[in-house]
Amino acid sequence: MSDWGPIFVAVVLFVLLSPGLLFQLPGREGCVDFGNFKTSAASIVVHAFLYFALICVFLLAVKVHLYLG
């Protein structure tokens, strides 16, 4: 059986933490902008750090596993 947990977590976090899709931190006009579909270098760095931190938590600390088949 294949473990699809890490792949599922990585894809979901990538979609949710894409800068400008749901939110942008730091925003262009304020601290947080929601749904503006724009990005900046600072927001890319912040979202990459958040992605790395959350994927480490879910894969190393929580040990998410999803077996299909």
MARPA-903348 format. One record per atom (N, C-alpha, C): atom name; x, y, z; residue number from 1. Coordinates in nm, 2 decimals, always signed. Layout:
// MARPA-903348
<site atom="CA" px="X" py="Y" pz="Z" nr="NUM"/>
...
// end
This chain:
// MARPA-903348
<site atom="N" px="+0.08" py="-0.12" pz="+0.00" nr="1"/>
<site atom="CA" px="+0.00" py="+0.00" pz="+0.00" nr="1"/>
<site atom="C" px="+0.09" py="+0.12" pz="+0.00" nr="1"/>
<site atom="N" px="+0.04" py="+0.22" pz="-0.07" nr="2"/>
<site atom="CA" px="+0.11" py="+0.35" pz="-0.08" nr="2"/>
<site atom="C" px="+0.06" py="+0.45" pz="+0.03" nr="2"/>
<site atom="N" px="+0.16" py="+0.52" pz="+0.08" nr="3"/>
<site atom="CA" px="+0.12" py="+0.63" pz="+0.18" nr="3"/>
<site atom="C" px="+0.10" py="+0.76" pz="+0.11" nr="3"/>
<site atom="N" px="-0.02" py="+0.80" pz="+0.10" nr="4"/>
<site atom="CA" px="-0.06" py="+0.92" pz="+0.03" nr="4"/>
<site atom="C" px="-0.07" py="+1.04" pz="+0.12" nr="4"/>
<site atom="N" px="-0.05" py="+1.03" pz="+0.25" nr="5"/>
<site atom="CA" px="-0.06" py="+1.14" pz="+0.34" nr="5"/>
<site atom="C" px="+0.03" py="+1.25" pz="+0.32" nr="5"/>
<site atom="N" px="+0.16" py="+1.23" pz="+0.30" nr="6"/>
<site atom="CA" px="+0.25" py="+1.35" pz="+0.27" nr="6"/>
<site atom="C" px="+0.21" py="+1.42" pz="+0.14" nr="6"/>
<site atom="N" px="+0.17" py="+1.35" pz="+0.04" nr="7"/>
<site atom="CA" px="+0.14" py="+1.41" pz="-0.08" nr="7"/>
<site atom="C" px="+0.01" py="+1.50" pz="-0.07" nr="7"/>
<site atom="N" px="-0.09" py="+1.44" pz="+0.00" nr="8"/>
<site atom="CA" px="-0.21" py="+1.51" pz="+0.02" nr="8"/>
<site atom="C" px="-0.19" py="+1.64" pz="+0.10" nr="8"/>
<site atom="N" px="-0.11" py="+1.63" pz="+0.21" nr="9"/>
<site atom="CA" px="-0.09" py="+1.74" pz="+0.29" nr="9"/>
<site atom="C" px="-0.01" py="+1.85" pz="+0.22" nr="9"/>
<site atom="N" px="+0.09" py="+1.81" pz="+0.14" nr="10"/>
<site atom="CA" px="+0.17" py="+1.91" pz="+0.06" nr="10"/>
<site atom="C" px="+0.09" py="+1.98" pz="-0.04" nr="10"/>
<site atom="N" px="+0.00" py="+1.91" pz="-0.11" nr="11"/>
<site atom="CA" px="-0.08" py="+1.97" pz="-0.22" nr="11"/>
<site atom="C" px="-0.18" py="+2.07" pz="-0.15" nr="11"/>
<site atom="N" px="-0.25" py="+2.03" pz="-0.05" nr="12"/>
<site atom="CA" px="-0.35" py="+2.11" pz="+0.02" nr="12"/>
<site atom="C" px="-0.28" py="+2.24" pz="+0.08" nr="12"/>
<site atom="N" px="-0.17" py="+2.22" pz="+0.14" nr="13"/>
<site atom="CA" px="-0.10" py="+2.34" pz="+0.19" nr="13"/>
<site atom="C" px="-0.05" py="+2.43" pz="+0.08" nr="13"/>
<site atom="N" px="+0.00" py="+2.37" pz="-0.03" nr="14"/>
<site atom="CA" px="+0.04" py="+2.46" pz="-0.14" nr="14"/>
<site atom="C" px="-0.07" py="+2.54" pz="-0.20" nr="14"/>
<site atom="N" px="-0.19" py="+2.48" pz="-0.21" nr="15"/>
<site atom="CA" px="-0.30" py="+2.56" pz="-0.26" nr="15"/>
<site atom="C" px="-0.35" py="+2.66" pz="-0.17" nr="15"/>
<site atom="N" px="-0.36" py="+2.63" pz="-0.04" nr="16"/>
<site atom="CA" px="-0.41" py="+2.72" pz="+0.06" nr="16"/>
<site atom="C" px="-0.31" py="+2.83" pz="+0.09" nr="16"/>
<site atom="N" px="-0.18" py="+2.81" pz="+0.08" nr="17"/>
<site atom="CA" px="-0.08" py="+2.91" pz="+0.12" nr="17"/>
<site atom="C" px="-0.02" py="+2.98" pz="-0.01" nr="17"/>
<site atom="N" px="-0.08" py="+2.97" pz="-0.12" nr="18"/>
<site atom="CA" px="-0.03" py="+3.04" pz="-0.24" nr="18"/>
<site atom="C" px="-0.06" py="+3.19" pz="-0.21" nr="18"/>
<site atom="N" px="+0.04" py="+3.27" pz="-0.22" nr="19"/>
<site atom="CA" px="+0.03" py="+3.42" pz="-0.19" nr="19"/>
<site atom="C" px="-0.08" py="+3.48" pz="-0.28" nr="19"/>
<site atom="N" px="-0.17" py="+3.55" pz="-0.22" nr="20"/>
<site atom="CA" px="-0.27" py="+3.62" pz="-0.30" nr="20"/>
<site atom="C" px="-0.40" py="+3.54" pz="-0.33" nr="20"/>
<site atom="N" px="-0.40" py="+3.41" pz="-0.31" nr="21"/>
<site atom="CA" px="-0.51" py="+3.33" pz="-0.35" nr="21"/>
<site atom="C" px="-0.62" py="+3.35" pz="-0.24" nr="21"/>
<site atom="N" px="-0.60" py="+3.31" pz="-0.12" nr="22"/>
<site atom="CA" px="-0.69" py="+3.33" pz="-0.01" nr="22"/>
<site atom="C" px="-0.66" py="+3.45" pz="+0.07" nr="22"/>
<site atom="N" px="-0.53" py="+3.47" pz="+0.10" nr="23"/>
<site atom="CA" px="-0.48" py="+3.58" pz="+0.17" nr="23"/>
<site atom="C" px="-0.34" py="+3.61" pz="+0.14" nr="23"/>
<site atom="N" px="-0.29" py="+3.73" pz="+0.17" nr="24"/>
<site atom="CA" px="-0.15" py="+3.77" pz="+0.14" nr="24"/>
<site atom="C" px="-0.10" py="+3.83" pz="+0.27" nr="24"/>
<site atom="N" px="+0.01" py="+3.78" pz="+0.32" nr="25"/>
<site atom="CA" px="+0.07" py="+3.83" pz="+0.44" nr="25"/>
<site atom="C" px="+0.22" py="+3.86" pz="+0.42" nr="25"/>
<site atom="N" px="+0.27" py="+3.97" pz="+0.42" nr="26"/>
<site atom="CA" px="+0.21" py="+4.10" pz="+0.44" nr="26"/>
<site atom="C" px="+0.15" py="+4.15" pz="+0.31" nr="26"/>
<site atom="N" px="+0.04" py="+4.22" pz="+0.33" nr="27"/>
<site atom="CA" px="-0.04" py="+4.27" pz="+0.22" nr="27"/>
<site atom="C" px="+0.02" py="+4.40" pz="+0.16" nr="27"/>
<site atom="N" px="-0.03" py="+4.44" pz="+0.05" nr="28"/>
<site atom="CA" px="+0.02" py="+4.56" pz="-0.02" nr="28"/>
<site atom="C" px="-0.03" py="+4.69" pz="+0.05" nr="28"/>
<site atom="N" px="-0.16" py="+4.68" pz="+0.10" nr="29"/>
<site atom="CA" px="-0.22" py="+4.79" pz="+0.16" nr="29"/>
<site atom="C" px="-0.23" py="+4.79" pz="+0.31" nr="29"/>
<site atom="N" px="-0.23" py="+4.67" pz="+0.36" nr="30"/>
<site atom="CA" px="-0.24" py="+4.65" pz="+0.51" nr="30"/>
<site atom="C" px="-0.15" py="+4.54" pz="+0.55" nr="30"/>
<site atom="N" px="-0.18" py="+4.49" pz="+0.68" nr="31"/>
<site atom="CA" px="-0.11" py="+4.38" pz="+0.73" nr="31"/>
<site atom="C" px="-0.14" py="+4.25" pz="+0.66" nr="31"/>
<site atom="N" px="-0.27" py="+4.23" pz="+0.63" nr="32"/>
<site atom="CA" px="-0.32" py="+4.12" pz="+0.56" nr="32"/>
<site atom="C" px="-0.42" py="+4.16" pz="+0.45" nr="32"/>
<site atom="N" px="-0.41" py="+4.11" pz="+0.33" nr="33"/>
<site atom="CA" px="-0.50" py="+4.13" pz="+0.22" nr="33"/>
<site atom="C" px="-0.57" py="+4.00" pz="+0.19" nr="33"/>
<site atom="N" px="-0.69" py="+4.00" pz="+0.16" nr="34"/>
<site atom="CA" px="-0.77" py="+3.88" pz="+0.13" nr="34"/>
<site atom="C" px="-0.81" py="+3.88" pz="-0.02" nr="34"/>
<site atom="N" px="-0.77" py="+3.77" pz="-0.09" nr="35"/>
<site atom="CA" px="-0.82" py="+3.75" pz="-0.23" nr="35"/>
<site atom="C" px="-0.79" py="+3.85" pz="-0.33" nr="35"/>
<site atom="N" px="-0.67" py="+3.91" pz="-0.33" nr="36"/>
<site atom="CA" px="-0.64" py="+4.01" pz="-0.42" nr="36"/>
<site atom="C" px="-0.56" py="+3.96" pz="-0.55" nr="36"/>
<site atom="N" px="-0.52" py="+3.83" pz="-0.55" nr="37"/>
<site atom="CA" px="-0.45" py="+3.77" pz="-0.66" nr="37"/>
<site atom="C" px="-0.33" py="+3.84" pz="-0.70" nr="37"/>
<site atom="N" px="-0.26" py="+3.91" pz="-0.61" nr="38"/>
<site atom="CA" px="-0.13" py="+3.98" pz="-0.64" nr="38"/>
<site atom="C" px="-0.03" py="+3.93" pz="-0.53" nr="38"/>
<site atom="N" px="+0.09" py="+3.95" pz="-0.56" nr="39"/>
<site atom="CA" px="+0.19" py="+3.90" pz="-0.47" nr="39"/>
<site atom="C" px="+0.31" py="+3.99" pz="-0.47" nr="39"/>
<site atom="N" px="+0.40" py="+3.98" pz="-0.37" nr="40"/>
<site atom="CA" px="+0.52" py="+4.05" pz="-0.36" nr="40"/>
<site atom="C" px="+0.63" py="+3.96" pz="-0.31" nr="40"/>
<site atom="N" px="+0.76" py="+4.01" pz="-0.32" nr="41"/>
<site atom="CA" px="+0.87" py="+3.92" pz="-0.27" nr="41"/>
<site atom="C" px="+0.86" py="+3.89" pz="-0.12" nr="41"/>
<site atom="N" px="+0.82" py="+3.99" pz="-0.05" nr="42"/>
<site atom="CA" px="+0.80" py="+3.97" pz="+0.10" nr="42"/>
<site atom="C" px="+0.70" py="+3.86" pz="+0.13" nr="42"/>
<site atom="N" px="+0.58" py="+3.87" pz="+0.06" nr="43"/>
<site atom="CA" px="+0.48" py="+3.77" pz="+0.08" nr="43"/>
<site atom="C" px="+0.52" py="+3.63" pz="+0.04" nr="43"/>
<site atom="N" px="+0.60" py="+3.62" pz="-0.07" nr="44"/>
<site atom="CA" px="+0.65" py="+3.49" pz="-0.11" nr="44"/>
<site atom="C" px="+0.74" py="+3.43" pz="+0.00" nr="44"/>
<site atom="N" px="+0.82" py="+3.51" pz="+0.06" nr="45"/>
<site atom="CA" px="+0.91" py="+3.46" pz="+0.17" nr="45"/>
<site atom="C" px="+0.83" py="+3.42" pz="+0.29" nr="45"/>
<site atom="N" px="+0.73" py="+3.50" pz="+0.33" nr="46"/>
<site atom="CA" px="+0.65" py="+3.47" pz="+0.45" nr="46"/>
<site atom="C" px="+0.57" py="+3.34" pz="+0.42" nr="46"/>
<site atom="N" px="+0.51" py="+3.33" pz="+0.31" nr="47"/>
<site atom="CA" px="+0.43" py="+3.21" pz="+0.28" nr="47"/>
<site atom="C" px="+0.51" py="+3.09" pz="+0.26" nr="47"/>
<site atom="N" px="+0.64" py="+3.10" pz="+0.21" nr="48"/>
<site atom="CA" px="+0.73" py="+2.98" pz="+0.20" nr="48"/>
<site atom="C" px="+0.77" py="+2.94" pz="+0.34" nr="48"/>
<site atom="N" px="+0.79" py="+3.03" pz="+0.43" nr="49"/>
<site atom="CA" px="+0.82" py="+3.00" pz="+0.57" nr="49"/>
<site atom="C" px="+0.71" py="+2.93" pz="+0.64" nr="49"/>
<site atom="N" px="+0.59" py="+2.98" pz="+0.62" nr="50"/>
<site atom="CA" px="+0.47" py="+2.92" pz="+0.68" nr="50"/>
<site atom="C" px="+0.44" py="+2.78" pz="+0.62" nr="50"/>
<site atom="N" px="+0.47" py="+2.76" pz="+0.49" nr="51"/>
<site atom="CA" px="+0.45" py="+2.63" pz="+0.43" nr="51"/>
<site atom="C" px="+0.55" py="+2.53" pz="+0.49" nr="51"/>
<site atom="N" px="+0.67" py="+2.57" pz="+0.50" nr="52"/>
<site atom="CA" px="+0.78" py="+2.48" pz="+0.56" nr="52"/>
<site atom="C" px="+0.74" py="+2.45" pz="+0.70" nr="52"/>
<site atom="N" px="+0.70" py="+2.54" pz="+0.78" nr="53"/>
<site atom="CA" px="+0.67" py="+2.52" pz="+0.92" nr="53"/>
<site atom="C" px="+0.55" py="+2.42" pz="+0.93" nr="53"/>
<site atom="N" px="+0.45" py="+2.45" pz="+0.86" nr="54"/>
<site atom="CA" px="+0.33" py="+2.36" pz="+0.87" nr="54"/>
<site atom="C" px="+0.35" py="+2.22" pz="+0.81" nr="54"/>
<site atom="N" px="+0.43" py="+2.21" pz="+0.71" nr="55"/>
<site atom="CA" px="+0.45" py="+2.08" pz="+0.65" nr="55"/>
<site atom="C" px="+0.54" py="+2.00" pz="+0.75" nr="55"/>
<site atom="N" px="+0.63" py="+2.06" pz="+0.82" nr="56"/>
<site atom="CA" px="+0.71" py="+1.99" pz="+0.92" nr="56"/>
<site atom="C" px="+0.62" py="+1.95" pz="+1.03" nr="56"/>
<site atom="N" px="+0.53" py="+2.03" pz="+1.08" nr="57"/>
<site atom="CA" px="+0.44" py="+1.99" pz="+1.19" nr="57"/>
<site atom="C" px="+0.36" py="+1.87" pz="+1.15" nr="57"/>
<site atom="N" px="+0.29" py="+1.88" pz="+1.03" nr="58"/>
<site atom="CA" px="+0.20" py="+1.77" pz="+0.99" nr="58"/>
<site atom="C" px="+0.27" py="+1.64" pz="+0.96" nr="58"/>
<site atom="N" px="+0.39" py="+1.65" pz="+0.90" nr="59"/>
<site atom="CA" px="+0.46" py="+1.53" pz="+0.86" nr="59"/>
<site atom="C" px="+0.55" py="+1.47" pz="+0.96" nr="59"/>
<site atom="N" px="+0.61" py="+1.55" pz="+1.04" nr="60"/>
<site atom="CA" px="+0.71" py="+1.50" pz="+1.14" nr="60"/>
<site atom="C" px="+0.64" py="+1.49" pz="+1.28" nr="60"/>
<site atom="N" px="+0.56" py="+1.58" pz="+1.32" nr="61"/>
<site atom="CA" px="+0.51" py="+1.58" pz="+1.46" nr="61"/>
<site atom="C" px="+0.38" py="+1.50" pz="+1.46" nr="61"/>
<site atom="N" px="+0.29" py="+1.53" pz="+1.37" nr="62"/>
<site atom="CA" px="+0.15" py="+1.46" pz="+1.37" nr="62"/>
<site atom="C" px="+0.16" py="+1.33" pz="+1.30" nr="62"/>
<site atom="N" px="+0.25" py="+1.31" pz="+1.20" nr="63"/>
<site atom="CA" px="+0.27" py="+1.19" pz="+1.12" nr="63"/>
<site atom="C" px="+0.14" py="+1.15" pz="+1.05" nr="63"/>
<site atom="N" px="+0.10" py="+1.24" pz="+0.96" nr="64"/>
<site atom="CA" px="-0.03" py="+1.21" pz="+0.89" nr="64"/>
<site atom="C" px="+0.00" py="+1.10" pz="+0.79" nr="64"/>
<site atom="N" px="-0.09" py="+1.00" pz="+0.79" nr="65"/>
<site atom="CA" px="-0.08" py="+0.89" pz="+0.69" nr="65"/>
<site atom="C" px="-0.22" py="+0.86" pz="+0.63" nr="65"/>
<site atom="N" px="-0.22" py="+0.83" pz="+0.50" nr="66"/>
<site atom="CA" px="-0.34" py="+0.81" pz="+0.43" nr="66"/>
<site atom="C" px="-0.31" py="+0.69" pz="+0.33" nr="66"/>
<site atom="N" px="-0.36" py="+0.58" pz="+0.36" nr="67"/>
<site atom="CA" px="-0.34" py="+0.46" pz="+0.27" nr="67"/>
<site atom="C" px="-0.46" py="+0.43" pz="+0.18" nr="67"/>
<site atom="N" px="-0.43" py="+0.43" pz="+0.05" nr="68"/>
<site atom="CA" px="-0.54" py="+0.40" pz="-0.05" nr="68"/>
<site atom="C" px="-0.50" py="+0.27" pz="-0.12" nr="68"/>
<site atom="N" px="-0.60" py="+0.19" pz="-0.15" nr="69"/>
<site atom="CA" px="-0.58" py="+0.07" pz="-0.23" nr="69"/>
<site atom="C" px="-0.56" py="-0.05" pz="-0.16" nr="69"/>
// end
